[in-house]
Amino acid sequence: QLHLVESGGGLVQPGESLKLSCTASGSLFAVYTMAWYRQAPGKQRELVAHISTTSTTEYADFVKGRFTISRDNAKNTMYLQMNNLEVEDTAVYYCNADYETGMGRFLSWGQGTQVTVES
């Protein structure tokens, strides 16, 4: 099973930056698309950005130009650089990974990291 751990969340003021990390460990078979999601209180979980094995990226409209997703396959780590944070970005941020083992194709989720943006 692929185990994902997020880190880097915290409390910041509007306009500041944070960089989230998501590190994969465990049975490291083929890891395909990885993604960041977020869930604010009382709202559904929503896709923030995803990145393919060749680093092709896509972003939700609400983060375009402010957030950058990247990955280091050698370190089994994905990142989310978040700049110019807004109060509306406050949420628990989760990473997930589409991976394959000898048993089949699976999706793994991390436990989440809290990002709070307030004045």
C-alpha positions as CSV (number, residue, x, y, z in Angstrom):
1,Q,0.0,0.0,0.0
2,L,1.2,3.5,-0.8
3,H,1.4,5.8,2.2
4,L,1.2,9.5,1.7
5,V,2.1,12.2,4.2
6,E,1.5,15.9,3.8
7,S,3.4,18.6,5.5
8,G,4.0,22.4,5.3
9,G,0.6,23.7,6.4
10,G,0.2,26.5,8.8
11,L,-1.3,29.9,9.7
12,V,-0.4,32.8,7.5
13,Q,-1.7,36.3,6.6
14,P,-3.3,37.2,3.2
15,G,-0.7,37.7,0.6
16,E,1.9,35.4,2.2
17,S,3.1,32.0,0.9
18,L,3.3,28.4,2.0
19,K,4.8,25.3,0.4
20,L,3.2,22.0,0.9
21,S,4.9,18.7,0.5
22,C,3.5,15.2,0.0
23,T,5.9,12.3,0.4
24,A,5.0,8.7,-0.7
25,S,6.4,5.7,1.1
26,G,5.6,2.0,1.5
27,S,5.4,-0.3,-1.4
28,L,6.7,2.0,-4.1
29,F,5.3,0.6,-7.3
30,A,4.4,2.7,-10.3
31,V,3.0,6.1,-9.2
32,Y,1.1,7.9,-11.9
33,T,-0.9,11.1,-11.6
34,M,-0.7,12.9,-8.3
35,A,-3.0,15.7,-7.1
36,W,-3.8,18.2,-4.4
37,Y,-7.3,18.6,-3.2
38,R,-8.7,20.8,-0.5
39,Q,-11.8,20.9,1.7
40,A,-13.0,23.9,3.6
41,P,-15.4,23.6,6.5
42,G,-18.9,22.9,5.3
43,K,-17.8,22.5,1.7
44,Q,-17.1,19.5,-0.6
45,R,-13.6,18.5,-1.3
46,E,-12.3,20.1,-4.5
47,L,-9.4,19.6,-6.9
48,V,-6.7,22.2,-6.7
49,A,-4.2,20.8,-9.2
50,H,-2.8,17.6,-10.6
51,I,0.4,16.6,-12.2
52,S,1.3,13.6,-14.4
53,T,4.4,11.5,-14.3
54,T,5.9,13.7,-17.0
55,S,5.0,16.9,-15.0
56,T,2.1,17.9,-17.2
57,T,0.0,20.1,-14.9
58,E,-3.6,21.4,-14.6
59,Y,-5.0,23.9,-12.2
60,A,-8.4,24.9,-10.9
61,D,-9.3,28.4,-12.1
62,F,-9.3,29.7,-8.5
63,V,-5.5,29.1,-8.1
64,K,-4.2,29.8,-11.6
65,G,-1.3,32.2,-11.4
66,R,-0.9,31.8,-7.6
67,F,-0.2,28.1,-7.0
68,T,2.4,25.8,-8.6
69,I,2.4,22.1,-8.4
70,S,5.6,20.1,-9.0
71,R,7.0,16.7,-8.2
72,D,10.4,15.0,-7.7
73,N,10.1,11.4,-8.8
74,A,13.5,10.6,-7.3
75,K,12.3,11.7,-3.9
76,N,8.8,10.4,-4.3
77,T,7.5,13.8,-3.3
78,M,5.0,16.2,-4.7
79,Y,4.9,19.9,-3.8
80,L,2.4,22.8,-3.9
81,Q,3.9,26.3,-3.8
82,M,1.1,28.6,-2.8
83,N,1.7,32.3,-3.3
84,N,-0.5,35.3,-2.6
85,L,-2.7,33.3,-0.3
86,E,-6.3,34.5,0.3
87,V,-8.6,34.0,3.1
88,E,-10.7,31.8,0.8
89,D,-7.8,29.4,0.5
90,T,-8.3,28.3,4.1
91,A,-8.9,24.5,4.1
92,V,-7.4,21.1,4.8
93,Y,-5.2,20.2,1.9
94,Y,-5.0,16.6,0.9
95,C,-2.7,14.9,-1.6
96,N,-3.6,11.8,-3.5
97,A,-1.8,9.4,-5.9
98,D,-2.9,7.0,-8.6
99,Y,-0.6,4.0,-8.3
100,E,-0.3,0.5,-9.5
101,T,0.9,-2.7,-7.8
102,G,1.0,-6.3,-8.8
103,M,-2.6,-6.5,-7.5
104,G,-4.0,-3.7,-9.6
105,R,-4.6,0.1,-9.8
106,F,-5.4,2.0,-6.6
107,L,-5.8,5.6,-5.3
108,S,-4.2,6.6,-2.0
109,W,-5.0,9.7,0.1
110,G,-2.9,11.5,2.7
111,Q,-4.3,12.6,6.1
112,G,-4.3,16.2,5.2
113,T,-2.6,19.4,6.4
114,Q,-4.4,22.5,7.6
115,V,-3.8,25.8,5.8
116,T,-5.3,28.9,7.5
117,V,-5.2,32.3,6.0
118,E,-6.4,35.1,8.2
119,S,-5.5,38.7,9.0
